Amino acid sequence: MDQLDLIVIGGGINGAGIAQSASAAGYSVLLLEEGEVGEQTSANSSKLIHGGLRYLESGHLSLVRKSLSERRALLRLAPSLVKPVPFYIPVYDNSQRSQWMIRAGLSAYALLSELDPLGRYKSIPAAQWPNIRGLKLQGLEAVFQYWDAQTDDKALTQAVIKSAIELGANVLQQTRCDAIVHRPEYCEVSYLYQGEPTKVKASCVINATGPWVNELIDCVSPPMAKEEIDLVQGTHLLLDITPPDGILYLESCFDQRVVFVIPWQGKTLLGTTETQLADLEGKPTPTREEIVYLLGIYQHYFTDAGEIEILESKIVETFCGVRVLPKQAGSSFDHSRELWLQTRESHPRILTLYGGKLTTFRTTAKEVTLWLESRLGGRKVLADIDKLPLY
């Protein structure tokens, strides 16, 4: 049985990025995906490549700086997949975030973008407020406009996988990993592919299974400790309503969370929620409370929204992503979105990814590749992923 350098389990954006980065660095890579590449969490995001303006409130400056740097890189490397889009923040007389707070946040955002032209923001003159289709003007005190980017998350994931394959990675879809045996010299991974049970050796294994991260750890022998996590569902509603020209960054009228109103495929996308799940069985589906929450926010801000029942009749699609957050007290809105890489002294050949963001998948991949190099030594580099375009 030949021994590979690396097996990546999970074909979401992080698994795809790791396969690309490790292959470019010269390592032999096999990626296993139980379903279709990019069809789970990575296809159910808010479709944004952004620095995370709201993360400034919780002091996550390093995450924002890193995200803005990656936004700049992806706009350069994947111009057909990642495009700049204007964001609008309306501030009302009863908003929890005042004009000076928003201005301070946008100034810090611009500073952290390191002179990127997209770091600019401005205050929209009152005479132009009616141009934002349907936005409630009563009580409106200011509108700020800044820039971030939008993507087709599934298409981006598949583009990264395509690049990984071109660099020599082997990618198997519809492939379930059944067991991982950790030995001193290698890991033995058992999986089912096209009905055939197969075993393969790898020097290292990456657990990039997202919300199923601890389920995969349960397949490891000898038994491996796992971290306590919160699974948080983010629901999106796609409405058959003419979309806005840009993205509306709205403060929830029910709490202090941020909700986006997004143009998507000629329709209007609302998202997202933060609903803690007790477990993850089957395909995530929106709760009644989440639907009412999102429609209620839209109704609050848009004068032509109509009754909740009318809005609900315009829902043409719903989807839910599931975030992995470190378990802690308090609202999940305040939990850290920083990636958490975990390895155990008892299982030094297995690296587990907890959390992570769509925007920073390349940074994650680079960190994992450095870890791989520390374990296996260097290889002959095939390409620089900072110069590889994504189509």
C-alpha positions, 0 to 999 in steps of 0.5 A: 500500500503506497503512502500519501503525504496528506489526506484531507477529509471534507470538500468545503472551501477550507478543504479545497484550499488546503488541497490546493495549497499542499499540492502547490507545495509539492505534497501528494494529496487525496481529498475525500468528500462525502457528498459533492464538493462545496455543496454543504456549508460552503454553498450556504453562506451569505455569499460575501467576501468581506473584512467583517465590519461588525467584528470590530465591535468585539475587538477582532482587529487581526481577523478584520485585517486578515480578511481585508487582505484576503478580499484584496487577493481574491479580487485579483486572483478570481475577478470573474468570481469575486466582485466589489459591491457597494454596502449601505448602512442606514442610521435612524433616530432609534438605531443602537449604533449612532452616526459617530460609532458607524463613522468610527468603525468605517474609519478603522475599516479603511485604515485596516484595509491598508490604502486599498481603494475599496477602503473608502467610504462616504456619507450619502446626501439626504437628497439621494436617500430615496434612490435606495429602493423602498427604504423607509425614510421616516426617522432616517438620519444618515446613510453611509456607503462603503465597499466589500465583495460578493461571490458565488460561494459554491462556484468559488469552492469548485474553482479552488478544487479545479486548481488543486486537481490541476496541481496533482491532487486526487479528489474523490466525491461521494466518498465516506470516511469510515475509520482513521487508525493513527499509528506512529509512522502513518495514519490508515484511512478507510473509506467507501468509494463507488461501493468498494471499501478501500484503505490508504496510508497517509503521513498526515490527515486533515479533518476539515469536515466543518459541522461534522468535525467531532463526528469524524473524530469519533471514527479515530482509533485509538480514541481521540479527545475533541473540543466542545463546540456550539453549532450555530445555524444561519438561515437565509431567505431568497425572496421574489422581490426586485433586489437593491442596487447594493447590499443593505447592512441593517441593524435588527429591530429585534436585537443588536445583530446585523442582517444583510439585504443582498441582491442575488440572481435577480432576487432579494436575499435576506440573512442571516440568523444565529440559532444554536442547534442541539445536534446536526441530523439531516439537512438543516432547515429554517425554523419558524422563528427564523423566518419571522425574524428575517421577514420582520426586519425586512418589513421594518425597514422597507415601506413596500414590504406589506404584511408578513404573510405577503412577504412569506408568499414571496419566498422562493428558496431557503438555505441554512449554513452551520457555523462551528464556534467555540463553546462559551456562555453568552450570545453566539453573535459575540463569539470569536470567528477566528479559525481554531487549529487543533492537534493532540500529542496523542495523535500528532499526525491528525490536524483538526479545523474548528471554525473558519471563514469563507473569506480567509480560506487561503490563510487557513490553507497556508497555515495548514501547509506550514504545519505539514512542512513542520511534520514532513519537511519541504518538497519541490514547490510546484506553484505559488498560490498567490499567483494562481488565478481561479476560474 
